[in-house]
Amino acid sequence: MSFREVSGGWGRIEEVKSYYDEKAESYDEVFGTLYFRVYDVVTWKFLEPYVPVEPDALILDAGGGTGRWSIRMARKGCRVVLLDASEGMLRVAARRVEDEGLQRRVIVKKGDIAEGGFGDETFDMVLCEHALFLFEEPDVVLRELRRVLKKKCRLIISAQNRYVQSLSSLSDTPSADNVDRAFRILAGREHQCMTTDGEVKIYAWSPDEFRAMLERNGFFVEKVVGKVVTMPLRIKKEVYLGREFSEDLFDKILQFELALCERQDALALAGHFQVIAYKP
């Protein structure tokens, strides 16, 4: 069996792990920016109602990183398996779980979300938040997540919007070459990267592509929510990635986001999508 078959086409998995190992200790600092504060509120608004609260319920947090969502979900009373490939991220997660006193409710496990090693229909819910973008071949991941999810249970999953990626790649004073690159991103022939060497690529899809991808892998899509519609195309980068902003500004942008996020005709404007789907 090839590496591509078992890992969902991560690009170069060692570079991905190395990137997150290096970023692990400071990773959560980004969530203090205006962009991610808004992102987090919208994410939790459309995640929390689906989290099972029964003490015997078991959730898979696929690509759970430093445990920010595992901890929130476990606080509601369920049990969570946090699965991630980065040892650095898992060390931070284990420390946070211990600080919260949730060792009995959160299991921290190293592994590839495309081949987690769990039995069929193990989980009462699966969360895959801000992780699918690392996979060149997302169908491999989705088939695995469907396999381990119980029937009639939900998958909550996010993806990045290729339309916004393409447009945001244009500079304030675009050149012909810059516009050509934006076209290549739009067509899926080029990808934005998380590393300067280009090793860790970001894969993105249009709203229709993301829905179709879930449906062909056996999920019924209940709802698609747009996240960060106001950013990055409409607010300067130094503002939305800044940490100094008034609570009044935050509240007003959040209300703007909440007014748009469930509008299906606004999905193409969103930087990310969050889908609530279930396994028939």
N, C-alpha and C positions, 0 to 999 in steps of 0.2 A: 504494500500500500504506500502511495506517495505522500510526501509531506503536505502537498496541496490538498489531498483528500482528507487528511485527518485534522487539518488546522484551519480550513475555511479560507485559505489564501491570504494569510496575514501579511503578505509582503515578506519581509525578513523578520521572523519572529524574535530573533535575538536582539535586533535593533529596537523593536517595540518594547521588549522587556527592559532593555538597558535604558531607554528613554524614560520609562515610568519609574524604574529603580532610582534613577538620578533625581527625578522630580518629586519623589514620594514625600519627603519631609516637608517640603514647601508647597505641595500640590494644592492643599485646601485654601491657600491664600487667595487664589483667583476668585473664590466664591464671595469675597468681600467687595468685588467690583459691582458697579451698577448693573452691568449686563447679567451677571450670574445671580445677583440678589433677586432680580425680576424673574429670571429663568427658574430659580428654585421655588419661588412661590407658585408659579403656574404649574410646575412639575408636580408638586405635592398636592395641589388642589385637585388634579386629575389622577392622582395615585392613591391618596389616602382613602377615598370611599371604597376602593376595591381590595384593600388589605384585609385579609381574614383575621379576626381577633381571637378565635378559638385557640386555647393553649396547645392543642395537638396539631394545629395547622402548620404546614411547612412551606416556606417560600424559598425559591432560588433567586439570589441576587447575582445575576450573571455579569461578570465584569464589574464587581462591586467596589473595586478600588480601596479607598481608605475607610469605607464603611458608613459613609454619610447617610445612605438610604437604608442600609441594613439596620442601623441603630434606631432610626425613626420608626421603622416597621416593627422591630422587636419590642419597642416601648408599648405598642398597642396590645401585646400579649401573645403573639404568635412566635414561632421559631423560624430562624433564617439561616440558610447556608450561603455564605459569601464566597463566591468563586472568582479567582483572579489569577493571572499568569505571572504577575510581578511580585517577587518576594519583598521588595521594598514597600510597595503599597500594602501588602498583607501584614507586614510588621507594624505599620502605622495603624491599620485596622484593628489588629489584635490589641494594641495598646489602648485604643479608644474604647473598644468593647470592654476591656478590663476596667478602665476608668469609670465606665457607666454601670459596672456591676452586672453586665448582661452575658457573662460567659456561658450560662446555661441556656441562653436563648439564641445566641449567634455562634455558628460554627464557621471558622475561617479556614478555607481550603484552597490550596494551590492547584490550578488546572486550567485547561483550555476550554472555553465555553462551547467550542465546536465538538468537543469530545470529553464531556465532564465525568463519564464513568458511572453515572447514576442509572438506576433501574427504570424500566418503562413506567410512566404514570406515577412518579414519585411525589410531585409537588402540587400544592393547592393553588399556587400562583407563581408566575415567573416574571421577574423584572429584568429588563436589559436596557439600562439607562446610560446613554452617552458611551456606548461601547461598539455598536454595530459598525460605526464609521471606519473602524480599523480593518474591516474584512473586505477583501476584493471579491470574494464569493459568498455573499450573505446567505444564499439558499442552504449552504451546508450548516450554518449556525441555526437558521430557522427550523430546519428539519430536526435538529437535535433538541432544540427547545420544545418543539411540539411533542417529540417522543417522550420527554421526561415530565410533561405537564399532564395532569389528570384531565379526563373528559369533563366538559362543561365548566372548566376553569379558565382563568384569564391570563393572557400575556399582556404586559404593559411594556412597550418598547419605543425607543426614540431613534430618529435618524436625522441627518443633516440634509438641507435643501440645496440641490445643485444649482438652481436658478440664482439663489442669493450668493452662493459661493462664486459663481461666474461674475455676477455684477460687482461684488465686493472686491474682486481681484483687479478692477479698474482703478487706477490711481486718480488723484484729483486733476492731474493734467495728463490724460492718457496719450500714449504714443500709438502708432500703427501696430507695433509689435505687441504692446500691452493689450490692445483690443483683439488681436489675433489669438493671444493666449486665453482671453476671456471666452472667445468662441470655442476653443479647444476644450475648456472646462465645461462649457455648456453642452457640448457634444459628447462628453464623457471620455475624450481622448487624452486629457491631461488632468492631473489632480493637484489640489493644494497639499502642502506638506507641513508637518509639525516640526521637522528638523531641517536645519540649514543644508544638510547633505542630501536631502530629498529621500532618505531611506524610509521614513515613516509617513506614508501617504494617508490622506483623508478621502474616503469614498462617500459619495453623496448621491441622492436620487431625487427625482421630481415627486410631487404628491401622488400622482397617478401611478408612477413606477413603484413607489413604496407600498401602496395599497395592493397593487397587482402581485407584488412579490410575496406579501403575506397570504393572499388568497390562494396563490398557486401552491403554497406550502401547507395548505389545509386549515388556515385560520379564517374565522368569520370576523370581519372588521366591524366593530360596533361604533367607534368614534375616532375621528382624527382631529387633533388639536394642534394649532400653530403656536410656536413659542418664539419669543423675541421678534415680534413683527416690527417693532419700532427701531430695532437695531439689527445689523450695523449700517444699513443703507441710508438711514435718515438722521442719525446722530453721529457726531464726530468720534473717531476712535479714542482720542484722548479723554473724551467725556465718558463714553460707555465702558471703557476699561479702567476708568479712574476709581479711586476709593474715597474721594472727597466729594460729597454731594449732599444736598439737603434732604432731610426726610420728606419734605413737602414735594420735592422733585421726584423722589422715588415713588411716593404714593400716587402722584398724578400719572406717571408713566405706567405704573402697575395697573391703574384703573383703565388706562387706554388699552393696555395689553389684554386685560380681561374682557373688554368690550369687543375685541377683534378675534380672540383666540379660537372661539368656536364657530366662527363664520367660515363656511366652506369655500366661499368665493374669495377669501383673503389668504388661503393657505400658501399660495405661491409667493407671498410676501414674507413668510416666516423663515427665520434662520434654521429652525429645527421643527420637526413634527413629533408628536407623541400619539401613539396609537393604543387604543384599548381594543383588544381582540380576544376571542375565546376559541377553545378547541371544541368543535361539535362532538 
